[in-house]
Amino acid sequence: MEVWNLSSWTPTLEPNLTTSFKQELQTSSLRVALPPIGVTTNLFPWISWNLWLARNQLIFESKTLTHQQVVNKAITSYKEWETAQSLSPKTRGSLPHTLAPPSLHANSILCFTDAAWRADQKTVGLAWIFINQDSPEISRGSSFQTAVSSPLMAEALAIRGALLHASASDFNLIWLRSDSQGLIKAINSNLQSIELYGVLSDVDSIISSASLSFSFSFIPRDYNGL
């Protein structure tokens, strides 16, 4: 609640009167950001994402952010995204379409991820499997989620689930492979995406907090080991 109270916009948000996040998101475009924050866009999505990230930092890293820090990070995130939109595709970089990372350590564990998304229900089944380079299975996991907006988001959630599994299992060197070419390009090229911003930030946070070494590669669906 304090985070919303610190948000400088009009009309003000009354968290105690809010009954639907979806409704607040839809009406947030009517709010006007006030000086001196230096932006004129709708900050509601950015504040929501950074509240989610602050929650994840507390859970995964035991780090606590102040209310003002959450608001400041929301503003900074938007400005970084806005700057990234002016970059040309060439400047942002592109992902080489290779089935192997630059160097594969002898102790690397291979991880395959996949997702099955239902457009009519916006639900998804997520799965991942870890194997040695000579094929024996080490571990696997799966989960089910609702309110998933797109196939791309589904694939991103599968990767996040795999990384959480790897972190909990103390795996150190991972070569993660997905048949979602667009997602792997977004990760390796550091492309900004409003839709995937929160999940990809979670991916960065998990890797950093667990001190894991990861390679991300696209692999055609026919070669996906799931």
VEXLO-897212 format. One line per field, with one value per residue (C-alpha): residue number from 1; x, y, z; chain; residue in three letters. Coordinates in Angstrom, 2 decimals, m for minus. Each point is the difference from the previous one (the first is absolute). Last residue first. Layout:
BEGIN
k	[NUM,...]
x	[X,...]
y	[Y,...]
z	[Z,...]
c	[A,...]
r	[ALA,...]
***
This chain:
BEGIN
k	[226,225,224,223,222,221,220,219,218,217,216,215,214,213,212,211,210,209,208,207,206,205,204,203,202,201,200,199,198,197,196,195,194,193,192,191,190,189,188,187,186,185,184,183,182,181,180,179,178,177,176,175,174,173,172,171,170,169,168,167,166,165,164,163,162,161,160,159,158,157,156,155,154,153,152,151,150,149,148,147,146,145,144,143,142,141,140,139,138,137,136,135,134,133,132,131,130,129,128,127,126,125,124,123,122,121,120,119,118,117,116,115,114,113,112,111,110,109,108,107,106,105,104,103,102,101,100,99,98,97,96,95,94,93,92,91,90,89,88,87,86,85,84,83,82,81,80,79,78,77,76,75,74,73,72,71,70,69,68,67,66,65,64,63,62,61,60,59,58,57,56,55,54,53,52,51,50,49,48,47,46,45,44,43,42,41,40,39,38,37,36,35,34,33,32,31,30,29,28,27,26,25,24,23,22,21,20,19,18,17,16,15,14,13,12,11,10,9,8,7,6,5,4,3,2,1]
x	[11.32,3.26,m0.59,1.55,m3.21,m0.89,3.07,2.57,0.67,2.82,0.48,3.29,m0.02,2.56,m1.60,0.81,m3.36,m0.90,1.14,m1.69,m3.23,m0.04,0.63,m2.82,m2.31,0.75,m0.94,m3.32,m0.76,0.90,m1.69,m3.07,1.74,2.85,3.59,2.56,3.03,1.38,0.41,m3.34,m2.11,1.56,m0.75,m3.61,m0.43,1.48,m2.34,1.27,1.88,3.44,1.71,3.69,0.53,3.13,m0.47,m2.94,m0.73,m3.37,m1.93,1.75,m0.67,m3.70,m0.28,1.72,m2.40,m3.02,1.31,0.54,m3.54,m1.36,1.74,m1.55,m3.47,0.61,0.84,m3.11,m2.13,m1.82,0.28,m2.93,0.43,3.06,0.90,3.35,2.71,3.34,2.86,3.23,3.25,m0.97,2.73,0.87,3.84,0.04,m1.81,m3.72,m2.32,m3.70,m2.53,m3.77,m2.71,m3.72,m1.82,m3.35,m1.49,m3.27,m0.70,3.66,1.21,3.79,2.29,3.47,3.51,3.40,3.10,2.96,3.46,2.41,3.54,2.81,2.12,m0.39,m1.71,1.53,m1.67,m3.40,m1.19,m3.11,0.78,m2.27,2.17,m2.15,m0.21,1.33,m1.67,1.91,m1.04,m3.64,0.14,m0.08,m2.69,m2.17,2.83,m0.23,m3.68,0.76,2.73,m2.35,m2.75,2.33,1.32,m3.51,m0.89,3.32,m0.74,m3.43,1.45,2.79,m2.57,m1.83,3.25,1.53,0.64,2.45,m0.39,1.35,m2.69,m3.06,0.81,1.40,m3.14,m2.27,2.05,m0.34,m3.80,m0.11,2.21,m2.46,m2.97,1.92,0.82,m3.58,m1.38,2.54,m2.19,2.25,0.90,3.42,2.35,m0.92,m0.40,m2.75,m3.32,m0.82,m3.52,m2.46,m2.39,2.28,m0.53,m3.60,0.76,2.61,m2.35,m2.73,2.34,1.22,m3.59,m1.49,1.79,m1.53,2.75,2.63,m1.27,1.96,0.33,m1.52,2.60,3.56,3.02,0.34,0.96,m3.49,0.24,3.22,m1.53,m2.81]
y	[m33.74,m0.37,2.77,m1.05,0.11,3.27,1.75,1.04,3.55,0.43,1.45,m0.53,0.17,0.29,0.17,2.44,m0.77,3.65,1.16,m2.81,0.35,3.81,m0.11,m2.52,2.06,3.03,m2.15,m0.80,3.63,1.46,m2.68,1.95,3.37,m1.38,1.24,m1.88,m1.21,m1.70,m3.38,0.10,1.52,m2.32,m3.00,1.18,0.50,m3.41,m1.89,m3.58,0.26,m1.16,0.68,m0.83,m0.05,0.12,0.16,m2.22,0.53,m1.78,3.04,2.19,m2.46,m0.23,3.80,0.14,m2.57,1.91,3.24,m1.78,m1.38,3.46,1.43,m2.69,0.88,3.72,m0.71,m2.17,2.94,1.62,m2.59,0.33,m3.51,m2.06,m3.69,m1.41,m2.42,m1.35,m2.27,m1.41,m1.66,m1.90,m2.03,1.48,m0.06,3.78,m0.44,0.74,2.58,0.12,2.82,0.30,2.65,m0.55,3.15,1.72,2.92,m1.95,0.32,0.54,m3.20,0.04,m3.05,1.00,m1.35,m0.11,m2.11,0.18,m1.39,m0.19,1.29,m1.98,m0.29,3.72,0.99,3.03,2.51,m1.67,m2.66,m0.23,3.18,2.69,2.99,2.36,3.60,3.27,3.03,2.33,m1.90,m0.05,3.81,1.62,2.60,m2.51,m0.66,3.58,m0.45,m3.29,1.63,2.89,m2.44,m2.00,3.17,1.14,m3.41,m0.15,3.35,m1.19,m3.19,1.97,2.35,m2.88,m1.34,m3.14,m3.17,m2.68,m3.60,m1.17,m2.35,1.07,3.68,0.42,m1.65,2.43,2.95,m1.35,m0.20,3.56,0.95,m1.49,1.83,3.29,m0.43,m0.91,3.07,2.44,1.34,2.34,3.64,m0.49,2.36,m0.84,3.73,0.33,m1.90,m3.18,0.11,m2.80,m1.03,m2.85,m1.53,m0.84,m3.37,m0.90,0.93,m2.16,m2.96,0.40,m0.26,1.00,3.27,2.22,m0.58,0.57,3.55,1.18,3.75,1.81,1.18,m1.17,0.01,m3.50,0.15,m1.09,m2.96,m1.14,0.50,m2.41]
z	[m23.74,m1.94,m2.50,m3.28,m2.05,1.72,m1.43,2.62,1.14,2.47,3.47,1.86,3.78,2.81,3.42,2.79,1.65,0.61,m3.43,m1.96,1.96,m0.38,m3.74,m0.48,2.22,m2.17,m2.99,1.67,0.85,m3.38,m2.09,m1.12,0.02,m2.08,m0.03,m2.07,1.94,m3.13,1.70,1.84,m2.79,m2.59,2.23,0.24,m3.74,m0.80,2.31,m0.43,3.29,1.11,3.31,0.32,3.77,2.14,3.77,0.96,3.69,m0.18,1.25,m2.57,m2.81,0.94,0.11,m3.38,m1.47,1.27,m1.51,m3.33,0.06,0.90,m3.06,m2.21,1.32,m0.50,m3.64,m0.38,1.21,2.94,2.75,2.41,1.41,0.81,0.11,1.07,m1.05,1.12,m1.02,1.41,m0.97,m3.14,m1.68,m3.45,m0.38,0.48,3.30,0.16,1.53,m0.94,m0.19,m0.13,0.05,m0.58,m0.93,0.49,m1.92,m0.26,m3.73,m0.95,1.66,0.41,0.10,1.21,m0.57,1.64,m0.64,2.40,m0.72,2.92,m0.50,1.62,m3.16,m0.60,m3.23,m1.69,m2.30,0.59,m2.46,m2.15,m1.85,m1.38,0.90,2.09,m1.10,1.28,1.53,m2.26,m3.12,1.12,0.27,3.42,0.65,1.85,2.46,1.31,0.84,1.75,2.09,0.86,1.02,2.19,1.66,0.90,1.43,1.84,1.64,1.11,1.50,1.67,1.54,1.63,1.44,m1.44,1.98,m1.09,1.20,m3.39,m1.35,2.02,0.62,m3.49,m1.38,1.86,m1.22,m3.53,0.34,1.40,m2.93,m2.47,1.56,0.03,m3.68,m0.93,1.88,m1.42,m2.83,m1.94,0.63,1.49,1.87,3.59,0.87,m0.99,m0.22,m1.87,m1.47,0.61,m2.76,m1.11,3.44,m0.86,m1.59,2.60,2.85,m1.54,m0.36,3.58,1.23,3.36,0.65,2.68,2.55,m2.70,m0.72,m3.03,m0.48,m2.95,m0.70,0.31,2.31,1.39,3.69,1.08,m2.38,1.66,3.46,m0.86]
c	[A,A,A,A,A,A,A,A,A,A,A,A,A,A,A,A,A,A,A,A,A,A,A,A,A,A,A,A,A,A,A,A,A,A,A,A,A,A,A,A,A,A,A,A,A,A,A,A,A,A,A,A,A,A,A,A,A,A,A,A,A,A,A,A,A,A,A,A,A,A,A,A,A,A,A,A,A,A,A,A,A,A,A,A,A,A,A,A,A,A,A,A,A,A,A,A,A,A,A,A,A,A,A,A,A,A,A,A,A,A,A,A,A,A,A,A,A,A,A,A,A,A,A,A,A,A,A,A,A,A,A,A,A,A,A,A,A,A,A,A,A,A,A,A,A,A,A,A,A,A,A,A,A,A,A,A,A,A,A,A,A,A,A,A,A,A,A,A,A,A,A,A,A,A,A,A,A,A,A,A,A,A,A,A,A,A,A,A,A,A,A,A,A,A,A,A,A,A,A,A,A,A,A,A,A,A,A,A,A,A,A,A,A,A,A,A,A,A,A,A,A,A,A,A,A,A]
r	[LEU,GLY,ASN,TYR,ASP,ARG,PRO,ILE,PHE,SER,PHE,SER,PHE,SER,LEU,SER,ALA,SER,SER,ILE,ILE,SER,ASP,VAL,ASP,SER,LEU,VAL,GLY,TYR,LEU,GLU,ILE,SER,GLN,LEU,ASN,SER,ASN,ILE,ALA,LYS,ILE,LEU,GLY,GLN,SER,ASP,SER,ARG,LEU,TRP,ILE,LEU,ASN,PHE,ASP,SER,ALA,SER,ALA,HIS,LEU,LEU,ALA,GLY,ARG,ILE,ALA,LEU,ALA,GLU,ALA,MET,LEU,PRO,SER,SER,VAL,ALA,THR,GLN,PHE,SER,SER,GLY,ARG,SER,ILE,GLU,PRO,SER,ASP,GLN,ASN,ILE,PHE,ILE,TRP,ALA,LEU,GLY,VAL,THR,LYS,GLN,ASP,ALA,ARG,TRP,ALA,ALA,ASP,THR,PHE,CYS,LEU,ILE,SER,ASN,ALA,HIS,LEU,SER,PRO,PRO,ALA,LEU,THR,HIS,PRO,LEU,SER,GLY,ARG,THR,LYS,PRO,SER,LEU,SER,GLN,ALA,THR,GLU,TRP,GLU,LYS,TYR,SER,THR,ILE,ALA,LYS,ASN,VAL,VAL,GLN,GLN,HIS,THR,LEU,THR,LYS,SER,GLU,PHE,ILE,LEU,GLN,ASN,ARG,ALA,LEU,TRP,LEU,ASN,TRP,SER,ILE,TRP,PRO,PHE,LEU,ASN,THR,THR,VAL,GLY,ILE,PRO,PRO,LEU,ALA,VAL,ARG,LEU,SER,SER,THR,GLN,LEU,GLU,GLN,LYS,PHE,SER,THR,THR,LEU,ASN,PRO,GLU,LEU,THR,PRO,THR,TRP,SER,SER,LEU,ASN,TRP,VAL,GLU,MET]
***
